[in-house]
Amino acid sequence: MHIAAKIIIAFVALIHIYILWLEMFVWLTKARKVFRTLPQELFVQTKSMAANQGLYNGFLAAGLIWSLLICNAEWAAHVATFFLGCVLVAGLYGAATVQKKIFYVQGVPAILGLLAIFLL
C-alpha cells in the first residue's frame, strides 16, 4: 500500500480508538461534552450501551491497525478495505439513524482511505 493510504488508515484507526475511549471509559465525564445532542440525564442510563458501542469501535481500530502490520501489500490492502468498508457502513448508518455529522467523522475518512488504496 502507498504511504498516503497507510497514513489515512492510521488516522481512521485513531478516530476509532478515541471513540472507544469516550464510550468505554469517560462516558459520564468527557463524552458529555462531545455527544452534546444526547440529553444529559440519559448518560447514566446508557453507560453500558455506550461501552458496548465503544468495544465495536475498538474492533474496527484493531482491524485497521492489523492491516498496517501485514507485510504482504495485497493482503494488507484486502484487510484494510474490509475494515474501512465496515467503518463506512457504520458512518452511513449512523448518519441515517442518529446524526448526519457521523458521516463526516467516520464515513468521509473511510472513503478517503478506500480511495487511497485503490487510486494510489
C-alpha positions, 0 to 999 in steps of 0.5 A: 500500500502507498504511504498516503493510504497507510497514513489515512488508515492510521488516522481512521484507526485513531478516530476509532480508538478515541471513540472507544475511549469516550464510550468505554471509559469517560462516558459520564465525564468527557463524552458529555461534552462531545455527544452534546445532542444526547440529553444529559440525564440519559448518560447514566442510563446508557453507560453500558450501551455506550461501552458496548458501542465503544468495544465495536469501535475498538474492533474496527481500530484493531482491524485497521491497525492489523492491516498496517502490520501485514507485510504482504501489500495485497493482503494488507490492502484486502484487510484494510478495505474490509475494515474501512468498508465496515467503518463506512457502513457504520458512518452511513448508518449512523448518519441515517439513524442518529446524526448526519455529522457521523458521516463526516467523522467516520464515513468521509475518512473511510472513503478517503482511505478506500480511495487511497488504496485503490487510486494510489 
